[in-house]
Amino acid sequence: MDIKLDLHDIFSDGRALENALHGGMQEAKEKRAKALEIIPGKGSGQLKKSVLRFLEKNYKGAYHRIEKDDKNWGRIFVHFRWEK
């Protein structure tokens, strides 16, 4: 199971953005998702950088790896490995 989090509508609201990211990570944990797909959009790339910094600062160790989609640079995949 994968979870999708689209940030297009809240890109300019820092608090809503953080809440959405916390919520997405919590949902992924609760559902033991294989991946969380975060869609910051293409834009200037600043939102994508902010998302990556946020994950590094708040969730380091909670995910297995982060993948930046090389075919669509407006997407980030957070991959998980859950213990059985």
mmCIF file of the N, C-alpha and C atoms, coordinates in Angstrom:
data_MODEL
# 
_entry.id   MODEL 
# 
loop_
_atom_site.group_PDB 
_atom_site.id 
_atom_site.type_symbol 
_atom_site.label_atom_id 
_atom_site.label_alt_id 
_atom_site.label_comp_id 
_atom_site.label_asym_id 
_atom_site.label_entity_id 
_atom_site.label_seq_id 
_atom_site.pdbx_PDB_ins_code 
_atom_site.Cartn_x 
_atom_site.Cartn_y 
_atom_site.Cartn_z 
_atom_site.occupancy 
_atom_site.B_iso_or_equiv 
_atom_site.pdbx_formal_charge 
_atom_site.auth_seq_id 
_atom_site.auth_comp_id 
_atom_site.auth_asym_id 
_atom_site.auth_atom_id 
_atom_site.pdbx_PDB_model_num 
ATOM 1   N N  . MET A 1 1  ? 0.839  -1.180 0.000   1.00 0.00 ? 1  MET A N  1 
ATOM 2   C CA . MET A 1 1  ? 0.000  0.000  0.000   1.00 0.00 ? 1  MET A CA 1 
ATOM 3   C C  . MET A 1 1  ? 0.885  1.246  0.000   1.00 0.00 ? 1  MET A C  1 
ATOM 4   N N  . ASP A 1 2  ? 0.549  2.165  -0.848  1.00 0.00 ? 2  ASP A N  1 
ATOM 5   C CA . ASP A 1 2  ? 1.243  3.445  -0.901  1.00 0.00 ? 2  ASP A CA 1 
ATOM 6   C C  . ASP A 1 2  ? 0.249  4.554  -0.551  1.00 0.00 ? 2  ASP A C  1 
ATOM 7   N N  . ILE A 1 3  ? 0.771  5.628  -0.023  1.00 0.00 ? 3  ILE A N  1 
ATOM 8   C CA . ILE A 1 3  ? -0.047 6.788  0.343   1.00 0.00 ? 3  ILE A CA 1 
ATOM 9   C C  . ILE A 1 3  ? 0.445  7.971  -0.473  1.00 0.00 ? 3  ILE A C  1 
ATOM 10  N N  . LYS A 1 4  ? -0.481 8.810  -0.918  1.00 0.00 ? 4  LYS A N  1 
ATOM 11  C CA . LYS A 1 4  ? -0.142 9.982  -1.728  1.00 0.00 ? 4  LYS A CA 1 
ATOM 12  C C  . LYS A 1 4  ? -0.499 11.247 -0.957  1.00 0.00 ? 4  LYS A C  1 
ATOM 13  N N  . LEU A 1 5  ? 0.408  12.210 -0.964  1.00 0.00 ? 5  LEU A N  1 
ATOM 14  C CA . LEU A 1 5  ? 0.207  13.493 -0.293  1.00 0.00 ? 5  LEU A CA 1 
ATOM 15  C C  . LEU A 1 5  ? 0.511  14.609 -1.296  1.00 0.00 ? 5  LEU A C  1 
ATOM 16  N N  . ASP A 1 6  ? -0.537 15.304 -1.739  1.00 0.00 ? 6  ASP A N  1 
ATOM 17  C CA . ASP A 1 6  ? -0.389 16.376 -2.724  1.00 0.00 ? 6  ASP A CA 1 
ATOM 18  C C  . ASP A 1 6  ? -0.355 17.716 -1.987  1.00 0.00 ? 6  ASP A C  1 
ATOM 19  N N  . LEU A 1 7  ? 0.724  18.453 -2.161  1.00 0.00 ? 7  LEU A N  1 
ATOM 20  C CA . LEU A 1 7  ? 0.919  19.713 -1.444  1.00 0.00 ? 7  LEU A CA 1 
ATOM 21  C C  . LEU A 1 7  ? 0.581  20.947 -2.282  1.00 0.00 ? 7  LEU A C  1 
ATOM 22  N N  . HIS A 1 8  ? 0.042  20.780 -3.469  1.00 0.00 ? 8  HIS A N  1 
ATOM 23  C CA . HIS A 1 8  ? -0.234 21.915 -4.346  1.00 0.00 ? 8  HIS A CA 1 
ATOM 24  C C  . HIS A 1 8  ? -1.101 22.996 -3.688  1.00 0.00 ? 8  HIS A C  1 
ATOM 25  N N  . ASP A 1 9  ? -2.147 22.584 -2.977  1.00 0.00 ? 9  ASP A N  1 
ATOM 26  C CA . ASP A 1 9  ? -3.099 23.553 -2.433  1.00 0.00 ? 9  ASP A CA 1 
ATOM 27  C C  . ASP A 1 9  ? -2.599 24.299 -1.208  1.00 0.00 ? 9  ASP A C  1 
ATOM 28  N N  . ILE A 1 10 ? -1.566 23.784 -0.550  1.00 0.00 ? 10 ILE A N  1 
ATOM 29  C CA . ILE A 1 10 ? -1.124 24.407 0.707   1.00 0.00 ? 10 ILE A CA 1 
ATOM 30  C C  . ILE A 1 10 ? 0.324  24.877 0.666   1.00 0.00 ? 10 ILE A C  1 
ATOM 31  N N  . PHE A 1 11 ? 0.898  24.959 -0.516  1.00 0.00 ? 11 PHE A N  1 
ATOM 32  C CA . PHE A 1 11 ? 2.328  25.260 -0.646  1.00 0.00 ? 11 PHE A CA 1 
ATOM 33  C C  . PHE A 1 11 ? 2.743  26.560 0.027   1.00 0.00 ? 11 PHE A C  1 
ATOM 34  N N  . SER A 1 12 ? 1.830  27.510 0.146   1.00 0.00 ? 12 SER A N  1 
ATOM 35  C CA . SER A 1 12 ? 2.224  28.817 0.690   1.00 0.00 ? 12 SER A CA 1 
ATOM 36  C C  . SER A 1 12 ? 1.907  28.969 2.176   1.00 0.00 ? 12 SER A C  1 
ATOM 37  N N  . ASP A 1 13 ? 1.360  27.945 2.807   1.00 0.00 ? 13 ASP A N  1 
ATOM 38  C CA . ASP A 1 13 ? 1.005  28.000 4.220   1.00 0.00 ? 13 ASP A CA 1 
ATOM 39  C C  . ASP A 1 13 ? 1.919  27.060 5.003   1.00 0.00 ? 13 ASP A C  1 
ATOM 40  N N  . GLY A 1 14 ? 2.950  27.623 5.627   1.00 0.00 ? 14 GLY A N  1 
ATOM 41  C CA . GLY A 1 14 ? 3.962  26.821 6.307   1.00 0.00 ? 14 GLY A CA 1 
ATOM 42  C C  . GLY A 1 14 ? 3.412  25.882 7.366   1.00 0.00 ? 14 GLY A C  1 
ATOM 43  N N  . ARG A 1 15 ? 2.476  26.371 8.178   1.00 0.00 ? 15 ARG A N  1 
ATOM 44  C CA . ARG A 1 15 ? 1.914  25.540 9.240   1.00 0.00 ? 15 ARG A CA 1 
ATOM 45  C C  . ARG A 1 15 ? 1.086  24.398 8.651   1.00 0.00 ? 15 ARG A C  1 
ATOM 46  N N  . ALA A 1 16 ? 0.283  24.682 7.649   1.00 0.00 ? 16 ALA A N  1 
ATOM 47  C CA . ALA A 1 16 ? -0.528 23.643 7.007   1.00 0.00 ? 16 ALA A CA 1 
ATOM 48  C C  . ALA A 1 16 ? 0.375  22.620 6.327   1.00 0.00 ? 16 ALA A C  1 
ATOM 49  N N  . LEU A 1 17 ? 1.460  23.088 5.762   1.00 0.00 ? 17 LEU A N  1 
ATOM 50  C CA . LEU A 1 17 ? 2.419  22.203 5.109   1.00 0.00 ? 17 LEU A CA 1 
ATOM 51  C C  . LEU A 1 17 ? 3.034  21.232 6.119   1.00 0.00 ? 17 LEU A C  1 
ATOM 52  N N  . GLU A 1 18 ? 3.502  21.752 7.239   1.00 0.00 ? 18 GLU A N  1 
ATOM 53  C CA . GLU A 1 18 ? 4.075  20.892 8.283   1.00 0.00 ? 18 GLU A CA 1 
ATOM 54  C C  . GLU A 1 18 ? 3.040  19.912 8.818   1.00 0.00 ? 18 GLU A C  1 
ATOM 55  N N  . ASN A 1 19 ? 1.819  20.391 9.044   1.00 0.00 ? 19 ASN A N  1 
ATOM 56  C CA . ASN A 1 19 ? 0.755  19.510 9.530   1.00 0.00 ? 19 ASN A CA 1 
ATOM 57  C C  . ASN A 1 19 ? 0.469  18.392 8.529   1.00 0.00 ? 19 ASN A C  1 
ATOM 58  N N  . ALA A 1 20 ? 0.444  18.723 7.244   1.00 0.00 ? 20 ALA A N  1 
ATOM 59  C CA . ALA A 1 20 ? 0.193  17.719 6.221   1.00 0.00 ? 20 ALA A CA 1 
ATOM 60  C C  . ALA A 1 20 ? 1.318  16.684 6.181   1.00 0.00 ? 20 ALA A C  1 
ATOM 61  N N  . LEU A 1 21 ? 2.558  17.136 6.296   1.00 0.00 ? 21 LEU A N  1 
ATOM 62  C CA . LEU A 1 21 ? 3.694  16.212 6.283   1.00 0.00 ? 21 LEU A CA 1 
ATOM 63  C C  . LEU A 1 21 ? 3.690  15.313 7.519   1.00 0.00 ? 21 LEU A C  1 
ATOM 64  N N  . HIS A 1 22 ? 3.423  15.894 8.686   1.00 0.00 ? 22 HIS A N  1 
ATOM 65  C CA . HIS A 1 22 ? 3.316  15.084 9.907   1.00 0.00 ? 22 HIS A CA 1 
ATOM 66  C C  . HIS A 1 22 ? 2.190  14.055 9.742   1.00 0.00 ? 22 HIS A C  1 
ATOM 67  N N  . GLY A 1 23 ? 1.055  14.507 9.219   1.00 0.00 ? 23 GLY A N  1 
ATOM 68  C CA . GLY A 1 23 ? -0.083 13.619 9.015   1.00 0.00 ? 23 GLY A CA 1 
ATOM 69  C C  . GLY A 1 23 ? 0.222  12.498 8.045   1.00 0.00 ? 23 GLY A C  1 
ATOM 70  N N  . GLY A 1 24 ? 0.899  12.819 6.959   1.00 0.00 ? 24 GLY A N  1 
ATOM 71  C CA . GLY A 1 24 ? 1.269  11.808 5.967   1.00 0.00 ? 24 GLY A CA 1 
ATOM 72  C C  . GLY A 1 24 ? 2.211  10.768 6.547   1.00 0.00 ? 24 GLY A C  1 
ATOM 73  N N  . MET A 1 25 ? 3.181  11.220 7.320   1.00 0.00 ? 25 MET A N  1 
ATOM 74  C CA . MET A 1 25 ? 4.116  10.279 7.939   1.00 0.00 ? 25 MET A CA 1 
ATOM 75  C C  . MET A 1 25 ? 3.408  9.418  8.985   1.00 0.00 ? 25 MET A C  1 
ATOM 76  N N  . GLN A 1 26 ? 2.498  10.009 9.737   1.00 0.00 ? 26 GLN A N  1 
ATOM 77  C CA . GLN A 1 26 ? 1.747  9.254  10.738  1.00 0.00 ? 26 GLN A CA 1 
ATOM 78  C C  . GLN A 1 26 ? 0.851  8.209  10.069  1.00 0.00 ? 26 GLN A C  1 
ATOM 79  N N  . GLU A 1 27 ? 0.179  8.604  8.991   1.00 0.00 ? 27 GLU A N  1 
ATOM 80  C CA . GLU A 1 27 ? -0.682 7.665  8.270   1.00 0.00 ? 27 GLU A CA 1 
ATOM 81  C C  . GLU A 1 27 ? 0.141  6.511  7.703   1.00 0.00 ? 27 GLU A C  1 
ATOM 82  N N  . ALA A 1 28 ? 1.308  6.823  7.151   1.00 0.00 ? 28 ALA A N  1 
ATOM 83  C CA . ALA A 1 28 ? 2.185  5.782  6.607   1.00 0.00 ? 28 ALA A CA 1 
ATOM 84  C C  . ALA A 1 28 ? 2.581  4.798  7.702   1.00 0.00 ? 28 ALA A C  1 
ATOM 85  N N  . LYS A 1 29 ? 2.876  5.321  8.884   1.00 0.00 ? 29 LYS A N  1 
ATOM 86  C CA . LYS A 1 29 ? 3.256  4.455  10.009  1.00 0.00 ? 29 LYS A CA 1 
ATOM 87  C C  . LYS A 1 29 ? 2.086  3.581  10.442  1.00 0.00 ? 29 LYS A C  1 
ATOM 88  N N  . GLU A 1 30 ? 0.912  4.191  10.603  1.00 0.00 ? 30 GLU A N  1 
ATOM 89  C CA . GLU A 1 30 ? -0.268 3.449  11.054  1.00 0.00 ? 30 GLU A CA 1 
ATOM 90  C C  . GLU A 1 30 ? -0.657 2.348  10.076  1.00 0.00 ? 30 GLU A C  1 
ATOM 91  N N  . LYS A 1 31 ? -0.559 2.641  8.786   1.00 0.00 ? 31 LYS A N  1 
ATOM 92  C CA . LYS A 1 31 ? -0.964 1.677  7.760   1.00 0.00 ? 31 LYS A CA 1 
ATOM 93  C C  . LYS A 1 31 ? 0.189  0.790  7.303   1.00 0.00 ? 31 LYS A C  1 
ATOM 94  N N  . ARG A 1 32 ? 1.384  1.054  7.874   1.00 0.00 ? 32 ARG A N  1 
ATOM 95  C CA . ARG A 1 32 ? 2.590  0.321  7.487   1.00 0.00 ? 32 ARG A CA 1 
ATOM 96  C C  . ARG A 1 32 ? 2.754  0.333  5.954   1.00 0.00 ? 32 ARG A C  1 
ATOM 97  N N  . ALA A 1 33 ? 2.634  1.522  5.403   1.00 0.00 ? 33 ALA A N  1 
ATOM 98  C CA . ALA A 1 33 ? 2.733  1.716  3.957   1.00 0.00 ? 33 ALA A CA 1 
ATOM 99  C C  . ALA A 1 33 ? 4.144  1.405  3.476   1.00 0.00 ? 33 ALA A C  1 
ATOM 100 N N  . LYS A 1 34 ? 4.239  0.954  2.252   1.00 0.00 ? 34 LYS A N  1 
ATOM 101 C CA . LYS A 1 34 ? 5.561  0.722  1.656   1.00 0.00 ? 34 LYS A CA 1 
ATOM 102 C C  . LYS A 1 34 ? 6.218  2.045  1.289   1.00 0.00 ? 34 LYS A C  1 
ATOM 103 N N  . ALA A 1 35 ? 5.369  3.011  0.883   1.00 0.00 ? 35 ALA A N  1 
ATOM 104 C CA . ALA A 1 35 ? 5.916  4.303  0.462   1.00 0.00 ? 35 ALA A CA 1 
ATOM 105 C C  . ALA A 1 35 ? 4.896  5.410  0.668   1.00 0.00 ? 35 ALA A C  1 
ATOM 106 N N  . LEU A 1 36 ? 5.418  6.607  0.848   1.00 0.00 ? 36 LEU A N  1 
ATOM 107 C CA . LEU A 1 36 ? 4.621  7.824  0.890   1.00 0.00 ? 36 LEU A CA 1 
ATOM 108 C C  . LEU A 1 36 ? 5.077  8.662  -0.300  1.00 0.00 ? 36 LEU A C  1 
ATOM 109 N N  . GLU A 1 37 ? 4.152  8.927  -1.213  1.00 0.00 ? 37 GLU A N  1 
ATOM 110 C CA . GLU A 1 37 ? 4.462  9.761  -2.379  1.00 0.00 ? 37 GLU A CA 1 
ATOM 111 C C  . GLU A 1 37 ? 4.058  11.188 -2.036  1.00 0.00 ? 37 GLU A C  1 
ATOM 112 N N  . ILE A 1 38 ? 5.034  12.084 -2.020  1.00 0.00 ? 38 ILE A N  1 
ATOM 113 C CA . ILE A 1 38 ? 4.785  13.493 -1.724  1.00 0.00 ? 38 ILE A CA 1 
ATOM 114 C C  . ILE A 1 38 ? 4.915  14.266 -3.029  1.00 0.00 ? 38 ILE A C  1 
ATOM 115 N N  . ILE A 1 39 ? 3.899  15.079 -3.322  1.00 0.00 ? 39 ILE A N  1 
ATOM 116 C CA . ILE A 1 39 ? 3.892  15.839 -4.569  1.00 0.00 ? 39 ILE A CA 1 
ATOM 117 C C  . ILE A 1 39 ? 3.980  17.326 -4.243  1.00 0.00 ? 39 ILE A C  1 
ATOM 118 N N  . PRO A 1 40 ? 5.197  17.872 -4.240  1.00 0.00 ? 40 PRO A N  1 
ATOM 119 C CA . PRO A 1 40 ? 5.341  19.301 -3.998  1.00 0.00 ? 40 PRO A CA 1 
ATOM 120 C C  . PRO A 1 40 ? 5.118  20.124 -5.271  1.00 0.00 ? 40 PRO A C  1 
ATOM 121 N N  . GLY A 1 41 ? 5.106  19.477 -6.414  1.00 0.00 ? 41 GLY A N  1 
ATOM 122 C CA . GLY A 1 41 ? 4.964  20.183 -7.684  1.00 0.00 ? 41 GLY A CA 1 
ATOM 123 C C  . GLY A 1 41 ? 6.315  20.607 -8.225  1.00 0.00 ? 41 GLY A C  1 
ATOM 124 N N  . LYS A 1 42 ? 6.313  21.069 -9.440  1.00 0.00 ? 42 LYS A N  1 
ATOM 125 C CA . LYS A 1 42 ? 7.582  21.388 -10.103 1.00 0.00 ? 42 LYS A CA 1 
ATOM 126 C C  . LYS A 1 42 ? 8.089  22.775 -9.731  1.00 0.00 ? 42 LYS A C  1 
ATOM 127 N N  . GLY A 1 43 ? 7.324  23.795 -9.903  1.00 0.00 ? 43 GLY A N  1 
ATOM 128 C CA . GLY A 1 43 ? 7.681  25.155 -9.511  1.00 0.00 ? 43 GLY A CA 1 
ATOM 129 C C  . GLY A 1 43 ? 9.161  25.465 -9.552  1.00 0.00 ? 43 GLY A C  1 
ATOM 130 N N  . SER A 1 44 ? 9.620  26.242 -8.567  1.00 0.00 ? 44 SER A N  1 
ATOM 131 C CA . SER A 1 44 ? 11.023 26.660 -8.510  1.00 0.00 ? 44 SER A CA 1 
ATOM 132 C C  . SER A 1 44 ? 11.901 25.629 -7.820  1.00 0.00 ? 44 SER A C  1 
ATOM 133 N N  . GLY A 1 45 ? 11.288 24.665 -7.166  1.00 0.00 ? 45 GLY A N  1 
ATOM 134 C CA . GLY A 1 45 ? 12.056 23.660 -6.440  1.00 0.00 ? 45 GLY A CA 1 
ATOM 135 C C  . GLY A 1 45 ? 12.226 23.976 -4.967  1.00 0.00 ? 45 GLY A C  1 
ATOM 136 N N  . GLN A 1 46 ? 11.787 25.167 -4.542  1.00 0.00 ? 46 GLN A N  1 
ATOM 137 C CA . GLN A 1 46 ? 11.947 25.550 -3.136  1.00 0.00 ? 46 GLN A CA 1 
ATOM 138 C C  . GLN A 1 46 ? 11.098 24.695 -2.205  1.00 0.00 ? 46 GLN A C  1 
ATOM 139 N N  . LEU A 1 47 ? 9.873  24.375 -2.617  1.00 0.00 ? 47 LEU A N  1 
ATOM 140 C CA . LEU A 1 47 ? 9.010  23.553 -1.773  1.00 0.00 ? 47 LEU A CA 1 
ATOM 141 C C  . LEU A 1 47 ? 9.592  22.154 -1.635  1.00 0.00 ? 47 LEU A C  1 
ATOM 142 N N  . LYS A 1 48 ? 10.120 21.622 -2.713  1.00 0.00 ? 48 LYS A N  1 
ATOM 143 C CA . LYS A 1 48 ? 10.734 20.293 -2.660  1.00 0.00 ? 48 LYS A CA 1 
ATOM 144 C C  . LYS A 1 48 ? 11.910 20.295 -1.676  1.00 0.00 ? 48 LYS A C  1 
ATOM 145 N N  . LYS A 1 49 ? 12.730 21.330 -1.730  1.00 0.00 ? 49 LYS A N  1 
ATOM 146 C CA . LYS A 1 49 ? 13.859 21.445 -0.806  1.00 0.00 ? 49 LYS A CA 1 
ATOM 147 C C  . LYS A 1 49 ? 13.374 21.558 0.633   1.00 0.00 ? 49 LYS A C  1 
ATOM 148 N N  . SER A 1 50 ? 12.296 22.309 0.841   1.00 0.00 ? 50 SER A N  1 
ATOM 149 C CA . SER A 1 50 ? 11.736 22.457 2.188   1.00 0.00 ? 50 SER A CA 1 
ATOM 150 C C  . SER A 1 50 ? 11.226 21.120 2.712   1.00 0.00 ? 50 SER A C  1 
ATOM 151 N N  . VAL A 1 51 ? 10.572 20.351 1.853   1.00 0.00 ? 51 VAL A N  1 
ATOM 152 C CA . VAL A 1 51 ? 10.058 19.037 2.251   1.00 0.00 ? 51 VAL A CA 1 
ATOM 153 C C  . VAL A 1 51 ? 11.218 18.121 2.631   1.00 0.00 ? 51 VAL A C  1 
ATOM 154 N N  . LEU A 1 52 ? 12.270 18.110 1.835   1.00 0.00 ? 52 LEU A N  1 
ATOM 155 C CA . LEU A 1 52 ? 13.424 17.256 2.126   1.00 0.00 ? 52 LEU A CA 1 
ATOM 156 C C  . LEU A 1 52 ? 14.094 17.655 3.441   1.00 0.00 ? 52 LEU A C  1 
ATOM 157 N N  . ARG A 1 53 ? 14.226 18.962 3.680   1.00 0.00 ? 53 ARG A N  1 
ATOM 158 C CA . ARG A 1 53 ? 14.803 19.441 4.949   1.00 0.00 ? 53 ARG A CA 1 
ATOM 159 C C  . ARG A 1 53 ? 13.920 19.032 6.129   1.00 0.00 ? 53 ARG A C  1 
ATOM 160 N N  . PHE A 1 54 ? 12.607 19.180 5.961   1.00 0.00 ? 54 PHE A N  1 
ATOM 161 C CA . PHE A 1 54 ? 11.663 18.816 7.006   1.00 0.00 ? 54 PHE A CA 1 
ATOM 162 C C  . PHE A 1 54 ? 11.793 17.337 7.367   1.00 0.00 ? 54 PHE A C  1 
ATOM 163 N N  . LEU A 1 55 ? 11.840 16.473 6.357   1.00 0.00 ? 55 LEU A N  1 
ATOM 164 C CA . LEU A 1 55 ? 11.953 15.035 6.602   1.00 0.00 ? 55 LEU A CA 1 
ATOM 165 C C  . LEU A 1 55 ? 13.265 14.700 7.300   1.00 0.00 ? 55 LEU A C  1 
ATOM 166 N N  . GLU A 1 56 ? 14.334 15.312 6.862   1.00 0.00 ? 56 GLU A N  1 
ATOM 167 C CA . GLU A 1 56 ? 15.651 15.067 7.460   1.00 0.00 ? 56 GLU A CA 1 
ATOM 168 C C  . GLU A 1 56 ? 15.670 15.506 8.927   1.00 0.00 ? 56 GLU A C  1 
ATOM 169 N N  . LYS A 1 57 ? 15.089 16.652 9.191   1.00 0.00 ? 57 LYS A N  1 
ATOM 170 C CA . LYS A 1 57 ? 15.102 17.208 10.548  1.00 0.00 ? 57 LYS A CA 1 
ATOM 171 C C  . LYS A 1 57 ? 14.164 16.447 11.493  1.00 0.00 ? 57 LYS A C  1 
ATOM 172 N N  . ASN A 1 58 ? 12.973 16.100 11.028  1.00 0.00 ? 58 ASN A N  1 
ATOM 173 C CA . ASN A 1 58 ? 11.942 15.560 11.909  1.00 0.00 ? 58 ASN A CA 1 
ATOM 174 C C  . ASN A 1 58 ? 11.775 14.046 11.870  1.00 0.00 ? 58 ASN A C  1 
ATOM 175 N N  . TYR A 1 59 ? 12.234 13.408 10.803  1.00 0.00 ? 59 TYR A N  1 
ATOM 176 C CA . TYR A 1 59 ? 11.943 11.983 10.645  1.00 0.00 ? 59 TYR A CA 1 
ATOM 177 C C  . TYR A 1 59 ? 13.150 11.139 10.269  1.00 0.00 ? 59 TYR A C  1 
ATOM 178 N N  . LYS A 1 60 ? 14.339 11.662 10.468  1.00 0.00 ? 60 LYS A N  1 
ATOM 179 C CA . LYS A 1 60 ? 15.539 10.875 10.169  1.00 0.00 ? 60 LYS A CA 1 
ATOM 180 C C  . LYS A 1 60 ? 15.478 9.561  10.948  1.00 0.00 ? 60 LYS A C  1 
ATOM 181 N N  . GLY A 1 61 ? 15.642 8.456  10.272  1.00 0.00 ? 61 GLY A N  1 
ATOM 182 C CA . GLY A 1 61 ? 15.581 7.153  10.907  1.00 0.00 ? 61 GLY A CA 1 
ATOM 183 C C  . GLY A 1 61 ? 14.197 6.518  10.871  1.00 0.00 ? 61 GLY A C  1 
ATOM 184 N N  . ALA A 1 62 ? 13.170 7.294  10.549  1.00 0.00 ? 62 ALA A N  1 
ATOM 185 C CA . ALA A 1 62 ? 11.807 6.761  10.492  1.00 0.00 ? 62 ALA A CA 1 
ATOM 186 C C  . ALA A 1 62 ? 11.507 6.131  9.133   1.00 0.00 ? 62 ALA A C  1 
ATOM 187 N N  . TYR A 1 63 ? 12.337 6.429  8.147   1.00 0.00 ? 63 TYR A N  1 
ATOM 188 C CA . TYR A 1 63 ? 12.143 5.884  6.805   1.00 0.00 ? 63 TYR A CA 1 
ATOM 189 C C  . TYR A 1 63 ? 13.415 5.180  6.361   1.00 0.00 ? 63 TYR A C  1 
ATOM 190 N N  . HIS A 1 64 ? 13.258 4.341  5.362   1.00 0.00 ? 64 HIS A N  1 
ATOM 191 C CA . HIS A 1 64 ? 14.404 3.585  4.844   1.00 0.00 ? 64 HIS A CA 1 
ATOM 192 C C  . HIS A 1 64 ? 15.239 4.444  3.890   1.00 0.00 ? 64 HIS A C  1 
ATOM 193 N N  . ARG A 1 65 ? 14.554 5.088  2.943   1.00 0.00 ? 65 ARG A N  1 
ATOM 194 C CA . ARG A 1 65 ? 15.265 5.956  2.002   1.00 0.00 ? 65 ARG A CA 1 
ATOM 195 C C  . ARG A 1 65 ? 14.286 6.922  1.350   1.00 0.00 ? 65 ARG A C  1 
ATOM 196 N N  . ILE A 1 66 ? 14.837 7.956  0.744   1.00 0.00 ? 66 ILE A N  1 
ATOM 197 C CA . ILE A 1 66 ? 14.051 8.930  -0.013  1.00 0.00 ? 66 ILE A CA 1 
ATOM 198 C C  . ILE A 1 66 ? 14.500 8.869  -1.456  1.00 0.00 ? 66 ILE A C  1 
ATOM 199 N N  . GLU A 1 67 ? 13.535 8.865  -2.350  1.00 0.00 ? 67 GLU A N  1 
ATOM 200 C CA . GLU A 1 67 ? 13.819 8.806  -3.790  1.00 0.00 ? 67 GLU A CA 1 
ATOM 201 C C  . GLU A 1 67 ? 13.180 10.018 -4.463  1.00 0.00 ? 67 GLU A C  1 
ATOM 202 N N  . LYS A 1 68 ? 13.976 10.726 -5.224  1.00 0.00 ? 68 LYS A N  1 
ATOM 203 C CA . LYS A 1 68 ? 13.454 11.824 -6.039  1.00 0.00 ? 68 LYS A CA 1 
ATOM 204 C C  . LYS A 1 68 ? 13.172 11.245 -7.413  1.00 0.00 ? 68 LYS A C  1 
ATOM 205 N N  . ASP A 1 69 ? 11.949 11.373 -7.873  1.00 0.00 ? 69 ASP A N  1 
ATOM 206 C CA . ASP A 1 69 ? 11.540 10.790 -9.153  1.00 0.00 ? 69 ASP A CA 1 
ATOM 207 C C  . ASP A 1 69 ? 12.351 11.426 -10.284 1.00 0.00 ? 69 ASP A C  1 
ATOM 208 N N  . ASP A 1 70 ? 13.136 10.618 -10.974 1.00 0.00 ? 70 ASP A N  1 
ATOM 209 C CA . ASP A 1 70 ? 13.980 11.167 -12.042 1.00 0.00 ? 70 ASP A CA 1 
ATOM 210 C C  . ASP A 1 70 ? 13.197 11.440 -13.325 1.00 0.00 ? 70 ASP A C  1 
ATOM 211 N N  . LYS A 1 71 ? 11.985 10.924 -13.441 1.00 0.00 ? 71 LYS A N  1 
ATOM 212 C CA . LYS A 1 71 ? 11.167 11.180 -14.630 1.00 0.00 ? 71 LYS A CA 1 
ATOM 213 C C  . LYS A 1 71 ? 10.216 12.360 -14.415 1.00 0.00 ? 71 LYS A C  1 
ATOM 214 N N  . ASN A 1 72 ? 9.912  12.650 -13.170 1.00 0.00 ? 72 ASN A N  1 
ATOM 215 C CA . ASN A 1 72 ? 9.004  13.752 -12.836 1.00 0.00 ? 72 ASN A CA 1 
ATOM 216 C C  . ASN A 1 72 ? 9.539  14.405 -11.575 1.00 0.00 ? 72 ASN A C  1 
ATOM 217 N N  . TRP A 1 73 ? 10.338 15.445 -11.705 1.00 0.00 ? 73 TRP A N  1 
ATOM 218 C CA . TRP A 1 73 ? 11.027 15.986 -10.537 1.00 0.00 ? 73 TRP A CA 1 
ATOM 219 C C  . TRP A 1 73 ? 10.110 16.726 -9.575  1.00 0.00 ? 73 TRP A C  1 
ATOM 220 N N  . GLY A 1 74 ? 8.788  16.651 -9.797  1.00 0.00 ? 74 GLY A N  1 
ATOM 221 C CA . GLY A 1 74 ? 7.828  17.233 -8.868  1.00 0.00 ? 74 GLY A CA 1 
ATOM 222 C C  . GLY A 1 74 ? 7.318  16.218 -7.857  1.00 0.00 ? 74 GLY A C  1 
ATOM 223 N N  . ARG A 1 75 ? 7.991  15.062 -7.730  1.00 0.00 ? 75 ARG A N  1 
ATOM 224 C CA . ARG A 1 75 ? 7.550  14.028 -6.790  1.00 0.00 ? 75 ARG A CA 1 
ATOM 225 C C  . ARG A 1 75 ? 8.719  13.524 -5.943  1.00 0.00 ? 75 ARG A C  1 
ATOM 226 N N  . ILE A 1 76 ? 8.388  13.166 -4.722  1.00 0.00 ? 76 ILE A N  1 
ATOM 227 C CA . ILE A 1 76 ? 9.352  12.576 -3.791  1.00 0.00 ? 76 ILE A CA 1 
ATOM 228 C C  . ILE A 1 76 ? 8.704  11.304 -3.241  1.00 0.00 ? 76 ILE A C  1 
ATOM 229 N N  . PHE A 1 77 ? 9.467  10.232 -3.158  1.00 0.00 ? 77 PHE A N  1 
ATOM 230 C CA . PHE A 1 77 ? 8.977  8.998  -2.567  1.00 0.00 ? 77 PHE A CA 1 
ATOM 231 C C  . PHE A 1 77 ? 9.756  8.727  -1.283  1.00 0.00 ? 77 PHE A C  1 
ATOM 232 N N  . VAL A 1 78 ? 9.029  8.532  -0.202  1.00 0.00 ? 78 VAL A N  1 
ATOM 233 C CA . VAL A 1 78 ? 9.633  8.161  1.072   1.00 0.00 ? 78 VAL A CA 1 
ATOM 234 C C  . VAL A 1 78 ? 9.344  6.670  1.241   1.00 0.00 ? 78 VAL A C  1 
ATOM 235 N N  . HIS A 1 79 ? 10.385 5.861  1.257   1.00 0.00 ? 79 HIS A N  1 
ATOM 236 C CA . HIS A 1 79 ? 10.242 4.408  1.341   1.00 0.00 ? 79 HIS A CA 1 
ATOM 237 C C  . HIS A 1 79 ? 10.468 3.943  2.779   1.00 0.00 ? 79 HIS A C  1 
ATOM 238 N N  . PHE A 1 80 ? 9.657  2.964  3.181   1.00 0.00 ? 80 PHE A N  1 
ATOM 239 C CA . PHE A 1 80 ? 9.723  2.440  4.547   1.00 0.00 ? 80 PHE A CA 1 
ATOM 240 C C  . PHE A 1 80 ? 10.047 0.952  4.526   1.00 0.00 ? 80 PHE A C  1 
ATOM 241 N N  . ARG A 1 81 ? 10.670 0.500  5.608   1.00 0.00 ? 81 ARG A N  1 
ATOM 242 C CA . ARG A 1 81 ? 10.857 -0.915 5.898   1.00 0.00 ? 81 ARG A CA 1 
ATOM 243 C C  . ARG A 1 81 ? 10.374 -1.128 7.319   1.00 0.00 ? 81 ARG A C  1 
ATOM 244 N N  . TRP A 1 82 ? 9.318  -1.845 7.455   1.00 0.00 ? 82 TRP A N  1 
ATOM 245 C CA . TRP A 1 82 ? 8.741  -2.079 8.773   1.00 0.00 ? 82 TRP A CA 1 
ATOM 246 C C  . TRP A 1 82 ? 9.205  -3.407 9.327   1.00 0.00 ? 82 TRP A C  1 
ATOM 247 N N  . GLU A 1 83 ? 9.474  -3.410 10.603  1.00 0.00 ? 83 GLU A N  1 
ATOM 248 C CA . GLU A 1 83 ? 9.846  -4.672 11.256  1.00 0.00 ? 83 GLU A CA 1 
ATOM 249 C C  . GLU A 1 83 ? 8.597  -5.525 11.400  1.00 0.00 ? 83 GLU A C  1 
ATOM 250 N N  . LYS A 1 84 ? 8.784  -6.816 11.276  1.00 0.00 ? 84 LYS A N  1 
ATOM 251 C CA . LYS A 1 84 ? 7.631  -7.714 11.322  1.00 0.00 ? 84 LYS A CA 1 
ATOM 252 C C  . LYS A 1 84 ? 7.189  -8.008 12.723  1.00 0.00 ? 84 LYS A C  1 
# 
